[in-house]
Amino acid sequence: MIRVRFTIEVDGSVSDVKVISEVKIGYGMEEEAVRLISSMPLWIFDQNSEIVKCAFQKPIKFTF
């Protein structure tokens, strides 16, 4: 499993995508996880009826 940290900006775009897993799998898996998160559609994070910037961590599990 690969853990990825990223930020959702106020405009809904994804930025600052980083792999934070302690153990590296290799074989291009970390790069693919970053590409996957970076290519997601716009997110809207609403907190108390106000659109805000927010940081997330997401585990990504590859199955073979």
Biopython code that builds the backbone (N, CA, C, O; Angstrom):
import numpy as np
from Bio.PDB.StructureBuilder import StructureBuilder

atoms = [
    (1, "MET", "N", (0.840, -1.164, 0.000)),
    (1, "MET", "CA", (0.000, 0.000, 0.000)),
    (1, "MET", "C", (0.893, 1.238, 0.000)),
    (1, "MET", "O", (1.919, 1.279, 0.680)),
    (2, "ILE", "N", (0.494, 2.233, -0.761)),
    (2, "ILE", "CA", (1.237, 3.486, -0.858)),
    (2, "ILE", "C", (0.370, 4.591, -0.259)),
    (2, "ILE", "O", (-0.808, 4.709, -0.594)),
    (3, "ARG", "N", (0.946, 5.390, 0.616)),
    (3, "ARG", "CA", (0.220, 6.522, 1.192)),
    (3, "ARG", "C", (0.677, 7.794, 0.493)),
    (3, "ARG", "O", (1.871, 8.033, 0.314)),
    (4, "VAL", "N", (-0.305, 8.608, 0.101)),
    (4, "VAL", "CA", (-0.033, 9.836, -0.631)),
    (4, "VAL", "C", (-0.655, 10.995, 0.129)),
    (4, "VAL", "O", (-1.793, 10.910, 0.591)),
    (5, "ARG", "N", (0.098, 12.074, 0.255)),
    (5, "ARG", "CA", (-0.409, 13.302, 0.868)),
    (5, "ARG", "C", (-0.568, 14.337, -0.237)),
    (5, "ARG", "O", (0.287, 14.446, -1.116)),
    (6, "PHE", "N", (-1.670, 15.104, -0.195)),
    (6, "PHE", "CA", (-1.900, 16.122, -1.209)),
    (6, "PHE", "C", (-2.783, 17.217, -0.643)),
    (6, "PHE", "O", (-3.408, 17.048, 0.404)),
    (7, "THR", "N", (-2.829, 18.338, -1.343)),
    (7, "THR", "CA", (-3.610, 19.494, -0.928)),
    (7, "THR", "C", (-4.667, 19.788, -1.979)),
    (7, "THR", "O", (-4.397, 19.747, -3.179)),
    (8, "ILE", "N", (-5.878, 20.084, -1.511)),
    (8, "ILE", "CA", (-6.939, 20.564, -2.389)),
    (8, "ILE", "C", (-7.002, 22.071, -2.217)),
    (8, "ILE", "O", (-7.261, 22.572, -1.123)),
    (9, "GLU", "N", (-6.764, 22.783, -3.298)),
    (9, "GLU", "CA", (-6.772, 24.248, -3.261)),
    (9, "GLU", "C", (-8.211, 24.770, -3.254)),
    (9, "GLU", "O", (-9.151, 24.009, -3.483)),
    (10, "VAL", "N", (-8.378, 26.053, -2.993)),
    (10, "VAL", "CA", (-9.701, 26.681, -2.947)),
    (10, "VAL", "C", (-10.426, 26.541, -4.286)),
    (10, "VAL", "O", (-11.652, 26.433, -4.316)),
    (11, "ASP", "N", (-9.678, 26.543, -5.396)),
    (11, "ASP", "CA", (-10.308, 26.398, -6.714)),
    (11, "ASP", "C", (-10.623, 24.945, -7.064)),
    (11, "ASP", "O", (-11.151, 24.679, -8.144)),
    (12, "GLY", "N", (-10.309, 23.994, -6.168)),
    (12, "GLY", "CA", (-10.623, 22.590, -6.380)),
    (12, "GLY", "C", (-9.501, 21.770, -6.993)),
    (12, "GLY", "O", (-9.631, 20.553, -7.124)),
    (13, "SER", "N", (-8.410, 22.405, -7.367)),
    (13, "SER", "CA", (-7.299, 21.683, -7.984)),
    (13, "SER", "C", (-6.455, 20.966, -6.924)),
    (13, "SER", "O", (-6.461, 21.330, -5.748)),
    (14, "VAL", "N", (-5.742, 19.953, -7.370)),
    (14, "VAL", "CA", (-4.874, 19.160, -6.499)),
    (14, "VAL", "C", (-3.449, 19.683, -6.629)),
    (14, "VAL", "O", (-2.974, 19.923, -7.739)),
    (15, "SER", "N", (-2.764, 19.862, -5.501)),
    (15, "SER", "CA", (-1.371, 20.321, -5.529)),
    (15, "SER", "C", (-0.571, 19.605, -4.448)),
    (15, "SER", "O", (-1.131, 18.897, -3.611)),
    (16, "ASP", "N", (0.739, 19.798, -4.477)),
    (16, "ASP", "CA", (1.657, 19.265, -3.462)),
    (16, "ASP", "C", (1.485, 17.762, -3.231)),
    (16, "ASP", "O", (1.398, 17.323, -2.084)),
    (17, "VAL", "N", (1.437, 16.979, -4.294)),
    (17, "VAL", "CA", (1.258, 15.527, -4.176)),
    (17, "VAL", "C", (2.599, 14.899, -3.827)),
    (17, "VAL", "O", (3.587, 15.078, -4.539)),
    (18, "LYS", "N", (2.623, 14.150, -2.706)),
    (18, "LYS", "CA", (3.857, 13.514, -2.248)),
    (18, "LYS", "C", (3.561, 12.129, -1.705)),
    (18, "LYS", "O", (2.544, 11.920, -1.044)),
    (19, "VAL", "N", (4.437, 11.191, -1.979)),
    (19, "VAL", "CA", (4.346, 9.854, -1.396)),
    (19, "VAL", "C", (4.941, 9.928, 0.004)),
    (19, "VAL", "O", (6.054, 10.424, 0.182)),
    (20, "ILE", "N", (4.203, 9.434, 0.998)),
    (20, "ILE", "CA", (4.676, 9.494, 2.385)),
    (20, "ILE", "C", (4.861, 8.103, 2.988)),
    (20, "ILE", "O", (5.087, 7.980, 4.192)),
    (21, "SER", "N", (4.768, 7.066, 2.176)),
    (21, "SER", "CA", (4.973, 5.693, 2.661)),
    (21, "SER", "C", (6.405, 5.530, 3.144)),
    (21, "SER", "O", (7.340, 6.052, 2.537)),
    (22, "GLU", "N", (6.568, 4.803, 4.239)),
    (22, "GLU", "CA", (7.910, 4.548, 4.753)),
    (22, "GLU", "C", (8.651, 3.529, 3.903)),
    (22, "GLU", "O", (9.864, 3.629, 3.723)),
    (23, "VAL", "N", (7.929, 2.558, 3.385)),
    (23, "VAL", "CA", (8.529, 1.496, 2.572)),
    (23, "VAL", "C", (8.202, 1.754, 1.109)),
    (23, "VAL", "O", (7.038, 1.927, 0.749)),
    (24, "LYS", "N", (9.218, 1.780, 0.276)),
    (24, "LYS", "CA", (9.029, 1.980, -1.161)),
    (24, "LYS", "C", (8.829, 0.633, -1.845)),
    (24, "LYS", "O", (9.589, -0.308, -1.619)),
    (25, "ILE", "N", (7.801, 0.550, -2.681)),
    (25, "ILE", "CA", (7.519, -0.682, -3.414)),
    (25, "ILE", "C", (8.373, -0.767, -4.672)),
    (25, "ILE", "O", (8.885, -1.832, -5.017)),
    (26, "GLY", "N", (8.523, 0.372, -5.357)),
    (26, "GLY", "CA", (9.294, 0.388, -6.589)),
    (26, "GLY", "C", (8.445, 0.017, -7.788)),
    (26, "GLY", "O", (7.217, 0.081, -7.729)),
    (27, "TYR", "N", (9.094, -0.372, -8.880)),
    (27, "TYR", "CA", (8.435, -0.778, -10.123)),
    (27, "TYR", "C", (7.525, 0.317, -10.690)),
    (27, "TYR", "O", (6.596, 0.015, -11.440)),
    (28, "GLY", "N", (7.776, 1.576, -10.343)),
    (28, "GLY", "CA", (6.973, 2.684, -10.856)),
    (28, "GLY", "C", (5.669, 2.910, -10.099)),
    (28, "GLY", "O", (4.860, 3.744, -10.505)),
    (29, "MET", "N", (5.455, 2.184, -9.014)),
    (29, "MET", "CA", (4.194, 2.294, -8.272)),
    (29, "MET", "C", (4.025, 3.665, -7.616)),
    (29, "MET", "O", (2.930, 4.227, -7.640)),
    (30, "GLU", "N", (5.085, 4.202, -7.036)),
    (30, "GLU", "CA", (4.983, 5.517, -6.396)),
    (30, "GLU", "C", (4.675, 6.602, -7.426)),
    (30, "GLU", "O", (3.860, 7.490, -7.176)),
    (31, "GLU", "N", (5.333, 6.523, -8.585)),
    (31, "GLU", "CA", (5.089, 7.507, -9.636)),
    (31, "GLU", "C", (3.657, 7.412, -10.155)),
    (31, "GLU", "O", (3.031, 8.429, -10.453)),
    (32, "GLU", "N", (3.146, 6.195, -10.262)),
    (32, "GLU", "CA", (1.763, 6.005, -10.727)),
    (32, "GLU", "C", (0.759, 6.530, -9.704)),
    (32, "GLU", "O", (-0.269, 7.090, -10.084)),
    (33, "ALA", "N", (1.042, 6.359, -8.416)),
    (33, "ALA", "CA", (0.159, 6.893, -7.376)),
    (33, "ALA", "C", (0.105, 8.420, -7.455)),
    (33, "ALA", "O", (-0.967, 9.012, -7.330)),
    (34, "VAL", "N", (1.257, 9.053, -7.661)),
    (34, "VAL", "CA", (1.302, 10.517, -7.805)),
    (34, "VAL", "C", (0.540, 10.945, -9.053)),
    (34, "VAL", "O", (-0.211, 11.919, -9.013)),
    (35, "ARG", "N", (0.725, 10.228, -10.165)),
    (35, "ARG", "CA", (0.016, 10.562, -11.401)),
    (35, "ARG", "C", (-1.491, 10.421, -11.219)),
    (35, "ARG", "O", (-2.258, 11.265, -11.681)),
    (36, "LEU", "N", (-1.912, 9.351, -10.546)),
    (36, "LEU", "CA", (-3.326, 9.099, -10.311)),
    (36, "LEU", "C", (-3.971, 10.231, -9.508)),
    (36, "LEU", "O", (-5.015, 10.755, -9.897)),
    (37, "ILE", "N", (-3.356, 10.601, -8.404)),
    (37, "ILE", "CA", (-3.908, 11.678, -7.572)),
    (37, "ILE", "C", (-3.876, 13.008, -8.321)),
    (37, "ILE", "O", (-4.835, 13.776, -8.246)),
    (38, "SER", "N", (-2.799, 13.290, -9.036)),
    (38, "SER", "CA", (-2.665, 14.556, -9.763)),
    (38, "SER", "C", (-3.690, 14.702, -10.875)),
    (38, "SER", "O", (-4.056, 15.823, -11.230)),
    (39, "SER", "N", (-4.161, 13.590, -11.433)),
    (39, "SER", "CA", (-5.085, 13.663, -12.565)),
    (39, "SER", "C", (-6.552, 13.584, -12.153)),
    (39, "SER", "O", (-7.425, 13.488, -13.015)),
    (40, "MET", "N", (-6.836, 13.622, -10.868)),
    (40, "MET", "CA", (-8.227, 13.567, -10.417)),
    (40, "MET", "C", (-8.973, 14.838, -10.833)),
    (40, "MET", "O", (-8.365, 15.897, -10.990)),
    (41, "PRO", "N", (-10.296, 14.726, -11.010)),
    (41, "PRO", "CA", (-11.077, 15.930, -11.319)),
    (41, "PRO", "C", (-11.085, 16.881, -10.124)),
    (41, "PRO", "O", (-10.625, 16.533, -9.037)),
    (42, "LEU", "N", (-11.608, 18.070, -10.339)),
    (42, "LEU", "CA", (-11.644, 19.079, -9.281)),
    (42, "LEU", "C", (-12.450, 18.588, -8.077)),
    (42, "LEU", "O", (-13.494, 17.954, -8.229)),
    (43, "TRP", "N", (-11.950, 18.889, -6.894)),
    (43, "TRP", "CA", (-12.644, 18.591, -5.647)),
    (43, "TRP", "C", (-13.169, 19.909, -5.092)),
    (43, "TRP", "O", (-12.576, 20.961, -5.330)),
    (44, "ILE", "N", (-14.245, 19.862, -4.377)),
    (44, "ILE", "CA", (-14.722, 21.034, -3.644)),
    (44, "ILE", "C", (-14.851, 20.604, -2.188)),
    (44, "ILE", "O", (-15.633, 19.711, -1.863)),
    (45, "PHE", "N", (-14.084, 21.241, -1.322)),
    (45, "PHE", "CA", (-14.134, 20.929, 0.097)),
    (45, "PHE", "C", (-14.839, 22.079, 0.792)),
    (45, "PHE", "O", (-14.343, 23.205, 0.817)),
    (46, "ASP", "N", (-15.988, 21.787, 1.350)),
    (46, "ASP", "CA", (-16.847, 22.793, 1.985)),
    (46, "ASP", "C", (-16.818, 22.579, 3.494)),
    (46, "ASP", "O", (-17.108, 21.487, 3.983)),
    (47, "GLN", "N", (-16.467, 23.627, 4.220)),
    (47, "GLN", "CA", (-16.470, 23.559, 5.672)),
    (47, "GLN", "C", (-17.267, 24.740, 6.198)),
    (47, "GLN", "O", (-16.885, 25.894, 6.004)),
    (48, "ASN", "N", (-18.371, 24.447, 6.861)),
    (48, "ASN", "CA", (-19.264, 25.489, 7.378)),
    (48, "ASN", "C", (-19.711, 26.445, 6.274)),
    (48, "ASN", "O", (-19.711, 27.663, 6.452)),
    (49, "SER", "N", (-20.086, 25.880, 5.144)),
    (49, "SER", "CA", (-20.579, 26.631, 3.968)),
    (49, "SER", "C", (-19.534, 27.566, 3.373)),
    (49, "SER", "O", (-19.885, 28.534, 2.699)),
    (50, "GLU", "N", (-18.280, 27.294, 3.609)),
    (50, "GLU", "CA", (-17.196, 28.087, 3.031)),
    (50, "GLU", "C", (-16.209, 27.136, 2.359)),
    (50, "GLU", "O", (-15.785, 26.150, 2.962)),
    (51, "ILE", "N", (-15.844, 27.428, 1.116)),
    (51, "ILE", "CA", (-14.880, 26.598, 0.399)),
    (51, "ILE", "C", (-13.487, 26.935, 0.908)),
    (51, "ILE", "O", (-13.072, 28.094, 0.893)),
    (52, "VAL", "N", (-12.759, 25.894, 1.364)),
    (52, "VAL", "CA", (-11.452, 26.102, 1.986)),
    (52, "VAL", "C", (-10.402, 25.183, 1.379)),
    (52, "VAL", "O", (-10.724, 24.179, 0.744)),
    (53, "LYS", "N", (-9.150, 25.542, 1.586)),
    (53, "LYS", "CA", (-8.003, 24.713, 1.213)),
    (53, "LYS", "C", (-7.871, 23.619, 2.272)),
    (53, "LYS", "O", (-8.056, 23.882, 3.460)),
    (54, "CYS", "N", (-7.555, 22.403, 1.849)),
    (54, "CYS", "CA", (-7.515, 21.296, 2.797)),
    (54, "CYS", "C", (-6.437, 20.293, 2.394)),
    (54, "CYS", "O", (-6.204, 20.073, 1.206)),
    (55, "ALA", "N", (-5.783, 19.689, 3.380)),
    (55, "ALA", "CA", (-4.778, 18.652, 3.135)),
    (55, "ALA", "C", (-5.401, 17.287, 3.404)),
    (55, "ALA", "O", (-6.197, 17.133, 4.330)),
    (56, "PHE", "N", (-5.035, 16.293, 2.587)),
    (56, "PHE", "CA", (-5.545, 14.932, 2.713)),
    (56, "PHE", "C", (-4.396, 13.938, 2.658)),
    (56, "PHE", "O", (-3.328, 14.222, 2.117)),
    (57, "GLN", "N", (-4.641, 12.772, 3.229)),
    (57, "GLN", "CA", (-3.772, 11.614, 3.046)),
    (57, "GLN", "C", (-4.654, 10.493, 2.532)),
    (57, "GLN", "O", (-5.763, 10.294, 3.028)),
    (58, "LYS", "N", (-4.170, 9.764, 1.545)),
    (58, "LYS", "CA", (-4.970, 8.723, 0.918)),
    (58, "LYS", "C", (-4.105, 7.489, 0.706)),
    (58, "LYS", "O", (-3.042, 7.576, 0.091)),
    (59, "PRO", "N", (-4.552, 6.332, 1.211)),
    (59, "PRO", "CA", (-3.834, 5.099, 0.890)),
    (59, "PRO", "C", (-4.273, 4.598, -0.477)),
    (59, "PRO", "O", (-5.454, 4.674, -0.818)),
    (60, "ILE", "N", (-3.339, 4.091, -1.255)),
    (60, "ILE", "CA", (-3.639, 3.530, -2.561)),
    (60, "ILE", "C", (-3.115, 2.102, -2.553)),
    (60, "ILE", "O", (-1.940, 1.855, -2.283)),
    (61, "LYS", "N", (-4.007, 1.170, -2.855)),
    (61, "LYS", "CA", (-3.643, -0.243, -2.849)),
    (61, "LYS", "C", (-3.667, -0.752, -4.281)),
    (61, "LYS", "O", (-4.684, -0.651, -4.968)),
    (62, "PHE", "N", (-2.554, -1.293, -4.723)),
    (62, "PHE", "CA", (-2.463, -1.910, -6.040)),
    (62, "PHE", "C", (-2.683, -3.402, -5.887)),
    (62, "PHE", "O", (-2.131, -4.027, -4.980)),
    (63, "THR", "N", (-3.482, -3.972, -6.765)),
    (63, "THR", "CA", (-3.655, -5.425, -6.771)),
    (63, "THR", "C", (-3.093, -5.977, -8.066)),
    (63, "THR", "O", (-3.220, -5.347, -9.116)),
    (64, "PHE", "N", (-2.489, -7.117, -8.005)),
    (64, "PHE", "CA", (-1.822, -7.709, -9.161)),
    (64, "PHE", "C", (-2.591, -8.917, -9.631)),
    (64, "PHE", "O", (-2.194, -9.563, -10.599)),
]
sb = StructureBuilder()
sb.init_structure("model")
sb.init_model(0)
sb.init_chain("A")
sb.init_seg("    ")
for serial, (resi, resn, name, xyz) in enumerate(atoms, 1):
    if name == "N":
        sb.init_residue(resn, " ", resi, " ")
    sb.init_atom(name, np.array(xyz, "f"), 0.0, 1.0, " ", f" {name:<3s}", serial, name[0])
structure = sb.get_structure()
